[in-house]
């Protein structure tokens, strides 16, 4: 488990953080939705990280992931 994984594994769902949303161009509150885990075969074939941390914009409802959100 990486340091980033360890940090977000402990983040409660519905936790909020401020950040800049690239979709709507606003400084907003993001709400943490949880972690999306990818199958190992997909990770190996595509190079995506095994775990993606999902956040939703409070303004435009766009779902984004770490490291896209600079929290």
Rosetta silent file (secondary structure, phi, psi, omega in degrees, C-alpha in Angstrom):
SEQUENCE: XXXXXXXXXXXXXXXXXXXXXXXXXXXXXXXXXXXXXXXXXXXXXXXXXXXXXXXXXXXXXXXXXXXXXXX
SCORE:     score description
SCORE:     0.000 S_00000001
   1 L     0.000  129.454  179.088    0.000    0.000    0.000 S_00000001
   2 L   -79.669  168.911  177.664    1.422    3.382   -0.973 S_00000001
   3 H   -60.948  -40.283  178.320    1.340    6.461    1.260 S_00000001
   4 H   -62.883  -44.801  178.642   -1.425    7.937   -0.949 S_00000001
   5 H   -60.575  -45.017 -179.176   -3.459    4.734   -0.655 S_00000001
   6 H   -59.152  -43.444 -179.500   -2.986    4.683    3.099 S_00000001
   7 H   -62.526  -48.496 -175.131   -4.157    8.292    3.411 S_00000001
   8 H   -80.085  -21.311  174.685   -7.304    7.855    1.321 S_00000001
   9 H   -63.361  -29.168 -178.819   -8.214    4.436    2.696 S_00000001
  10 L   -90.227   -3.984 -178.622   -8.766    6.270    5.993 S_00000001
  11 L   -79.627  124.364  179.555  -10.806    9.109    4.420 S_00000001
  12 L   -70.713  142.643  174.080  -14.494    8.732    5.239 S_00000001
  13 L   -58.345  142.835 -176.850  -16.941    8.737    2.347 S_00000001
  14 L    78.917    5.249  171.531  -18.619   12.170    2.100 S_00000001
  15 L   -64.290  146.115  179.857  -15.522   13.937    3.453 S_00000001
  16 E  -119.253  149.215  177.111  -15.130   17.308    1.703 S_00000001
  17 E  -142.439  149.092  176.106  -12.077   19.216    0.532 S_00000001
  18 E   -85.503  146.780  177.975  -11.611   22.490   -1.313 S_00000001
  19 E  -174.371  175.304  179.818   -9.992   22.497   -4.725 S_00000001
  20 E   -96.288  126.961  178.085  -10.098   23.786   -8.287 S_00000001
  21 L   -93.617  118.971  179.239  -12.441   21.974  -10.689 S_00000001
  22 L   -69.293  -24.240 -178.067  -11.013   21.830  -14.215 S_00000001
  23 L   -74.728  -46.749 -177.659  -14.468   21.073  -15.650 S_00000001
  24 L  -103.493   -7.686  176.772  -16.371   24.117  -14.380 S_00000001
  25 L    71.884   24.701 -177.155  -13.391   26.377  -13.651 S_00000001
  26 L  -115.575  154.383  168.043  -14.501   27.107  -10.092 S_00000001
  27 E   -84.462  117.237 -169.353  -12.902   26.853   -6.658 S_00000001
  28 E  -136.239  173.488  169.157  -15.292   24.327   -5.080 S_00000001
  29 E   -93.418  126.471  173.175  -15.867   21.771   -2.364 S_00000001
  30 E   -99.835  140.785  176.688  -15.210   18.203   -3.554 S_00000001
  31 E  -107.942  129.332 -179.620  -16.932   15.298   -1.817 S_00000001
  32 E   -72.980  127.372 -179.631  -15.033   12.015   -1.497 S_00000001
  33 E   -98.581  -24.320 -178.319  -16.950    9.108   -3.035 S_00000001
  34 E   130.794 -170.137 -176.817  -14.536    6.286   -2.254 S_00000001
  35 E  -108.865  137.784  174.974  -11.945    4.137   -3.981 S_00000001
  36 E  -107.240  122.309 -179.028  -12.369    2.296   -7.266 S_00000001
  37 E  -103.131  131.065 -178.167  -10.217   -0.820   -7.530 S_00000001
  38 L   -97.838  145.848  175.943   -9.256   -2.158  -10.952 S_00000001
  39 L   -61.352  144.882 -177.561   -8.687   -5.857  -11.745 S_00000001
  40 H   -55.854  -38.700 -179.944   -4.999   -6.807  -11.892 S_00000001
  41 H   -61.103  -42.033  178.460   -5.296   -7.891  -15.544 S_00000001
  42 H   -65.580  -40.816  178.294   -6.586   -4.437  -16.532 S_00000001
  43 H   -59.276  -46.186 -178.495   -3.792   -2.767  -14.548 S_00000001
  44 H   -66.728  -39.645 -177.206   -1.199   -4.864  -16.361 S_00000001
  45 H   -74.670  -36.180 -172.282   -2.714   -4.295  -19.824 S_00000001
  46 H  -108.817  -20.447 -177.856   -3.374   -0.554  -19.570 S_00000001
  47 L    81.816    9.286  176.464   -1.008    0.753  -16.916 S_00000001
  48 L   -68.442  152.824  176.835   -3.799    2.399  -14.902 S_00000001
  49 L   -66.296  148.552 -177.443   -3.138    2.622  -11.162 S_00000001
  50 L   -64.374  -24.951  179.292   -4.693   -0.283   -9.222 S_00000001
  51 E  -132.167  132.706  176.793   -6.756    2.108   -7.070 S_00000001
  52 E  -118.433  130.540 -178.794   -8.402    5.367   -8.141 S_00000001
  53 E   -97.480  121.913 -170.585   -9.741    7.787   -5.510 S_00000001
  54 E  -102.905  134.927  179.094  -12.965    9.442   -6.638 S_00000001
  55 E  -131.501  145.451  178.114  -14.208   12.938   -5.774 S_00000001
  56 E  -115.867  137.114  179.457  -17.307   14.777   -7.043 S_00000001
  57 E   -72.917  133.409  179.368  -17.469   18.534   -7.678 S_00000001
  58 L   -74.815  -11.163 -178.569  -20.071   20.351   -5.579 S_00000001
  59 L   -98.511  -53.405 -173.700  -20.773   22.792   -8.422 S_00000001
  60 L  -110.906   -1.553  178.554  -21.011   20.788  -11.670 S_00000001
  61 L    66.499   16.464  175.383  -21.165   17.209  -10.296 S_00000001
  62 L   -69.970  134.615  174.328  -18.185   16.081  -12.379 S_00000001
  63 E   -92.912  130.909  179.966  -16.475   13.046  -10.886 S_00000001
  64 E  -134.118  175.576 -176.514  -12.692   13.272  -10.899 S_00000001
  65 E  -132.057  161.590  171.058   -9.843   11.388   -9.325 S_00000001
  66 L   -73.364  134.050   12.524   -6.624   11.934   -7.455 S_00000001
  67 L   -94.915   15.635 -179.200   -4.196   13.288   -8.638 S_00000001
  68 L   -63.437  -33.248  179.581   -6.537   15.423  -10.803 S_00000001
  69 L   -92.655  122.321  179.245   -7.864   17.221   -7.725 S_00000001
  70 L   -91.069   87.060 -174.465   -5.239   19.374   -6.032 S_00000001
  71 L   -96.294    0.000    0.000   -6.509   19.105   -2.476 S_00000001
